[in-house]
Each structure stands twice: as structure tokens, then as C-alpha cells.
Amino acid sequence: MKWNKNVLLVAAGLLMAHVGMPAFGQAAQVQKAEAANKIEALDVSRQGADIFVKVRLKEPLAQPPASFSVASPARIAFDFPGTGNALGRNVQEIAEGDLRSANIVQVGDRTRLVLNLLKMTPYDTSVNGNDVVIALSPVRREPSDLRPSDKPFASFAPSKESPNAVSKSIRDINFRRGVDGEGRIVVQLSDPDTGIDIRQQGQNLIVDFLKTSLPGSLQRKSDVTDFATPVTEFTAQAQGENTRLVVKPNGLWEHNAYQSDNQFVLEVKRVVEDPKKLIQGGGKGKYQGEKLSLNFQNIDVRSVLQVIADFTNFNIITSDTVQGSLTLRLKDVPWDQALDIILQAKGLDKRKHGNVIWIAPRDEIAAREKLELESLQQIGDLEPLKTESFQINYHDAKAIFDFLKNKDQTVLSKRGSVIVDTRSNKVFVTDVSSRLDDLRRLIQEIDVPPRQVLIEARIVEAQKGFAKDLGARLGVHQRDATAGSSGFRTVIGGSLLDTGFHTGQVADTPNFLADSLSVNMPASPSTGTAGAFSFILANSALTRFLNLEISALEADNRGRVISSPRVMTANQVEAVMEQGTEIPYQQATSSGATSVQFRKAVLSLKVKPNITPDGRVQLYLEVNKDTPGETVPGGVAIDTKHVKTEVMVENGGTVVIGGVYEETESSKVQRVPLLGEIPVLGALFRNKQNISERSELLVFITPKIVTQALSLR
């Protein structure tokens, strides 16, 4: 029987992508620049528990290379700028202690050395002539205040003091909440080569910035509970010549740390514990256990399960019905995947309770769980009933009562009952304890203050009109003065009054300007009063008259009516606002009498908002813009404009939900037949009217989610 632990060899290409360098597939496409320095040799030696990696270069380095590490999977990376890879290989197997292998990748004129480890180990880097020596030690020697029980997780950058180490400092410390609810502590460093140690100490995370000072303004304890992340508080303080950051998370969590130039980020993410899951963690893969290799020939199943129990330190209990043997060969397979393979091969299943795994045939587990469920059901039928009152704060207790009394609901058991008190807005429920607990959680979820939405609407109605009218009135008549008052020689045009006066049939003197015109076609404008130009030409004896009046008008009007109704309402509650007049009209009744009725001519806004989980607002809108129109025999006509729609709007954004554009062009000519068609002079015998009207209606809606008490202004 032979088995051993192995670690997945981390692909250097993935590491390159993590820090912004091209992966292997891309590296082949990058033109390798001619580097002045080269890596000529890579040697590994072991002295006790320490492992030394010696990198021999063509030219010596002025200072140790920049480095960083990743805790999961465990790896340490070193960057050699201006250096090429002269080893003739990209991968070197090592298998010394916790150091499994090394990847050497050149991209452009830079080479990265990646050390793949079984677990994260503290390290030191130093320059000795043309050699760079990397010392991997399970217990860090420096600084002296670190203890072996601190269990360092990672070390960023070389620990050897550089010439400008005395000037290293922390410039700023900020806290942010990530998109997925993780807590991020962002530290601005004065020097990207600052040495950083991260380790878990009890339930806290300790981050030490080596040889780094902390300004007095940043030495404080920060309570970040309100951010709703796994981090409740963190403390920044000076520790001699170092700076220490103590982070206090709660619950089940995991952390990740990375550095980009002068910015160091520590990220703490919540891990949702699954009691049935063998390995707790935020890994994306289904299997996350440490890898192992198994090679067995016709071995008893119980023996294989014992091997996995020894490997994982889990307590494994097997049923007496687990029998048989199997042959398997697995290499570098996660142990939880290997366990599933064994169980599937023998028709077995597992159940996890804490750190105990129970293994039995599937049918046996299903039968046992069925018996447990039936027992719980019998207990529920016999369990004593309890009565509890629930105060409803933001909902109508009658609505919750109706929901619980519904036959289709499953919150209450078949023995449960509920009553409501509308005066105190309480519901009283009698049921078993488990159902009361479920109901309590349900009410806590739904009985929350409703969110408010302020709806601002702008209704813009713009009008533009132009009218042009041109007309003339003309009259000519001649009377013979020697023939007396009844002498009449020539009359062209004129009304009946004018003709009767000249013939002596009418005693009243007519209005010669209005009643003695042969052409009566003045301008008849649609708006305004026309301007008139007129003259009368007569001889000294007043026996001959020529009356002429020319009227013309150009009217240009522009108007804009803006209505801006605003209303605030709760989420998913319809609000209505109206402003305007009610017009009375008479209506016949069944008895034959008449009664006065009223019809609304108002500006109304009906809106029902729905706040979506992503912070946008879904609006159900109905807008009416009614105005009184022409008066007709039956009453007053109503000019109405109506918009009904459903839209999705960003919080604080504006959307146009309606646009009505109307344009009217008309041209009308009235003339005397034949005479009105004469060139030039025909203008005296015709009337011409041109009208152009334009109108446009726009409705703008702006919803704003109210986060605090606001007043309508």
C-alpha cells in the first residue's frame, strides 16, 4: 500500500494573468527583448528545516528583486527586470521539503521566477555577488518579535533592509465594501518594496509592515460594522520601527492579499458554511481538498476509507453493511473527489455532521432519513401548542391575518390558529414552537419601513402660430347734381341702403364707407385685428366718389405652458394628484327634470413606483392634461391629452414618456370671378389668408428614491 500527499503544480501562466503579465500562450507571441542580464543557473540546497534557492546571474543586482506571494495556492514570485532566461527551460522540478517546483518565464526584457510550495513559508532574500539567495524557513528569524506560533501566511517583498528603508511610511488607510460584500482594507505605501507579513493569530488577521513608520493621524481603531462585511473593526498602531494592522473578522471567512505598485489591498470575504460540504471555502471548483495519490490492488473498501480518514483527520464511521474490495489508481486527485469516486463505485453515500462522516449504502441512508422525518412529523402532531403575539409596525395586521387564514398558506400547521386586533395592529398566533419560529422570521422579513419615492413630472406644451391676411374694399359711384336729390346717373356697387338713398326711396343717410362699396373683401384674420389703409376720392361738388380700403395683418405668436406636478409615495403604492377645474353641465334625469353634473378638466398624475433590487425604479404612469375647449350647445368641450405607460428609470434619472407634435398649414383665397384674376388690379377684388400652426407636448418624469425625510419644495 502506497500513498502520499501532492500539490497541484501552479501554472505560471495563471500567475502572470493574476498580476497583469501575459500568460504562456501570449508570451510566445511577445518579442523577447535582448536583456543586459541573464539567469544562468538555479540551484537548491537544504540545511535542516531551511531551504536555500540560489539564482546565479550574469551581472550582480544592486538590490534584491521585488516579490510577492499568494496564500492559496501557495506560491512566491520574484521579478528580475532587465533580465533574460538563459537556463534553456521554463520549469524545474525540485521536491525539497515544502518546495515542489519552480517556473521561470521571460516576457520581454523581464523574467519572473515562481516558487510553488505545499504551504506558505516565510522567506528572506539577499544578494551575494552575482547570486540572489532565497531562504525558505518554517520559522522567520526577523523581526525578533515574531513567534513560531504566529504561523505567517505570506511575505511580500524582501525582508532585507534597503538603503532607503528609513523613509518608508504609511500614507493612508481606507476601508471599502466590495461588490460581493467583502471587506477591503486599502493601504497606500510610500515605497512599493515595503516588507509585509500576514498571519492569522487566533480569530484575527495580523499585518506587519516592516521598517515602516505610521503617522499619528492614522494611529486609530476603526469600527466598520456598518459596512456589513466580515470585518467588524481594524486597528492601526506603531510597533517599534514597524507598523501593525490588526483586523478582526467575524464568522467564517477567508482572506486574500495583493499589491499593485504603492497600493496594498487586504480582502476578507465571507464563506457561507455548508454543513454537508467536506471542504469549506470560496473555491470555484466542486472539489477543493488537498491532493493525494492512491495506488491499490484489490484492497478492502474499509481500508481505503481508513487511509482517507488518516489523511484528512476526519472521523469516518462506516456501516456494518459496507463490504467488498476494489482496485484503483489515482494520481494528484483532491481527496474529497477521491472519496466520491470510491463511494460511487461501491453504491455508497455519505452524511457529514461536524467533523464526523457517516458512510453507508444509499438505500440504508434513505431509509434512515425517512424514519427520522416520520418521527419529526409525529412529534409535531403531539407537541404542545403555544400562543405568541406579533406587533405589526409597517403593515396592516388585517392583511397578514387574511394571508395566514388562507387555505393555501403553509406557514401554520394544521393545528395552528390566528386572530387579529385591528386597534393595536397585532396578530395572535397559536401553534407549535417550530412554526412560531418560522412565522417570527417571516414577519421580520416583511415588516420593514417602506421605501419612499419622489416623482417629479414636467409637462411642457409649446405652441407656435403664424397668420398672414390681405384684403380690400372698393366702391365707385357718380351722382348728377343738376337733377336734384333724386338725380342718379351712375352707381357702381353699393348696398341697398346706398341705392335707395340716391333714388329717394330711403330717407336715412347711409354710411357711405360701408354701404357704398362695390367690393367688400377685407382681411379676416384668425387672430388679432387687421391693420387698415383707406382713402376716399371725390370732386368738389361731391358728385363723384371713389372709396378704397386695404386691410392686412401678420400675426406671429409663441407660447409655452409648463406644468410641474410632484408627488411622494411609498414603494408599490399608487399616488394620485390632480389640479384644475370642474365644468358644470346639465343632464336630463329619468323623471324628465334636469340636474347639474360636473366634468373634470384637470392636470392629473397617477403613478405607482416599484424599486428594483438593483436600485432602479419601475414606474406605472398615467398622465392627463385636460383643458376647457369650445362651448357647444350641450356644454363645454374638453381638450384632452392622455399618456399611460410603464417605464424603467435609473434613480434620479429622467425619461421622456410622451411626445405629441402637431403642425397645421392652410391657405385660403376669396375673389370676385374674373375681376379677381386680373394681374395686379385683381388684388383689389380678392382676399388671401395664410395660416401656419405648430404645437408639441412633452412629458418628463424623474423618480428619486428618498433615503431620509424630505419635504416637497
Buried (B, 14 or more C-beta within 10 A) or exposed (E): EEBEEBBEBBBBBEBBBBBEBBBBEEBEEEEBEEBEBBBBEBEBEEEEEBBBBBBBBBEEBEEBBBBBBBBBBBBBBBBBEBBBBBBEEBBEEBEBBBBBBBBBBBBBBBBBBBBBBBBBBBBBBEBEEBBBBBBBBBBBEEBEEBEEEBBBBBBBBBBBBBEEBEEBBBEEBEBBBEEEEBBBBBBBBBBBBBBBBBBBEEEEBBBBBBBBBBBEEBBEEBEBEEBEBBBBBBBBBBBEBBBBBBBBBBEEBBBBBBBEEBBBBBBBBBBEEEEEEBBBBBBEEEBBBBBBBBBBEEBBBBEBBEBBBEBBEBEBBBBEEBEEBBEBEBEEBBBBBBBBBBBEEBEBBBBBEEEEBBBBBEEBBEEEEEEEEEEEEEEBEEBEBEEBEBEBEEBEBBEBBEBBEEEEEEBBBEEBBBBBEEEEBBBBBBBBEEBBEBBEEBBEEEBEEEBBBBBBBBBBBBBBBBBBBBBBBBBBBBBEEEEEEEBBBEBEBBBEBBBBBBEEEBEEEBEBBBBBBBBBBBBBBEEEEBEBEEEEEEEEEEBBBBBBBBBBBBBEEEEEEEBEBBBBBBBBEEBEBEEBEEBEBEEEEEEEEEEEEEBEBBBBBBBBBBBEEEEBBBBBBBBBBBBBEEEEEEBBBBEEBEBEBEBEBEBEEEBEBBEEEEEEEEEEEEBBEEBBEBEEEBBBBBBBBBBBBBBBBBBBBBBBBEEEEEEEE
